[in-house]
Amino acid sequence: MKKLALACALAVAAATAAHAATTTVKSAPAESWTVTNYYKQAVYDPKESKIGDIDDVLVDKSGKITGLVLGVGGFLGAGEKDVIIPFSAVKTAKKNDKWWLTIDETKDTLKEAPGFKYDKASTTWVPEKK
């Protein structure tokens, strides 16, 4: 009986190890970037004036980044408004060992865009009520 229990335990351990080997990777996928390159990074307009900072990264169920929540306006966080910009609108470059993010918008145009608030209950961004 002990031999059977040991054999079963070894079989489960081997199956678990085989499953783990199929759900992990041996190296980072090529052409991958980390969320750190975006999250909490400053965003600038084409004239290199700061627009705001990325407050959140939106990911769909397939794992594709679909949008970025950008905090614009205000001073030291007071009066700031969160807007959502498409991920495809952001241009990236590395400048002085730091990621430099730009979009073809200005702070003023984004202040006029619809605002969003984070809803903790649904863990989603919802339109601000005016």
N, C-alpha and C positions, 0 to 999 in steps of 0.2 A: 504494500500500500504506500509506504514511504517512497519507493522508487517511482511509482505512478505519479504521486504528488510532485516529486522533484522533476520528473519528465514533463508534466503539465506546466510547471512554473517556468522551466527552461524554454518550452515552446512559446509560452506567452511572452517571455522576455525577448526571444528572437523575433517574434511577430511585431512586437512594439518597436524594436530597433529597426526592423525593415520598414515599418510605416514611417518612423521618424526620418529615415534616410530619403524617403520619397517626398516628404513635405518640407524639407530644408534644401538649401543650395550650398554649393561648395565655394562660390564666389559671388560678389555683388553683380547683379545683371548689368551688362554693358549699357552705356548711355543713361544710367540712372542718376538722379539727383536726390538729395535729401530735402525734406521739408524745411530744414534749418536754413536752406538757401533763400527761403521766402518768409517763413514765420518770424514775426517781430522785426522784419527788415524795413528800412525806409524806402519809399517810392518817390521818384522825381518826375517832373514834367520834362519835355524836350529841351527846355532852357536850363535844366539842372537845378530848378527850384524845388525844394521838398514839398510834396503834397501831403504825405502822411505815412503811417506805418501799417503793415499787414497785421491784423488782429486775429485772423483765422484762415485756415486753408480748407476749402470745401472739396470733398472727395465723393464720387458716386460709388454705387455698390460694386462696380467692376474694378475699383481702385484708381480710376482716372481722376486727376485733379480737374475740376470743372470751373472753379471760381476762387477768388480771394476776397476776403472781407478787409476793406481798407478804411481806417479811421482818418477822417479829414476834418479840417477846421479846428476851432477851439484853441485853447492855450493850456499847455501842461495837462491835457486830458479833459479839462472842463469845457463843455460846449461842443465836444467832438461828436461827429456823426459818422456812423458806420454805413458804408455803401458796399455793394458787391460788384466787382469787376470780373469779366471773363478771364480765365487763366490765359487764354490765347492773346489777350491784349497786352500782356506784360513782356517787355524786352529785357534780356539779361546780358550783363557783361561783368567781367571781373576787373576791378579798378583798384589799384593800391592794395592788393591782397584782400579785397572786400567785394562782396556781390553788390552790384549796382543795378537797381531795378528802375525801369522807366515805363511810362505809358503816354500815349498821345492825347492827354487830357490836362487840364489845369485844375488847380485847387478850386477856383471859382466855379467851373462847370460841374465839378463833382459835388460841391456844396448844394447845387440845385437838383442833384439826382435823388431818387427815392432812398430814404434811410431804412435801416433794419436794426432790430433789437434781438438779442439772443434770448430764446425762451428755454429756460432750464428744464421745464417739464417735458417738452418734446425734443429737447436737444437739437433744435434747428433755429435758423435765423428767420424771423418773421418780419413783414413790413411794419414800420412804425405807424402808429395811429396819429393822425393830425388833429 
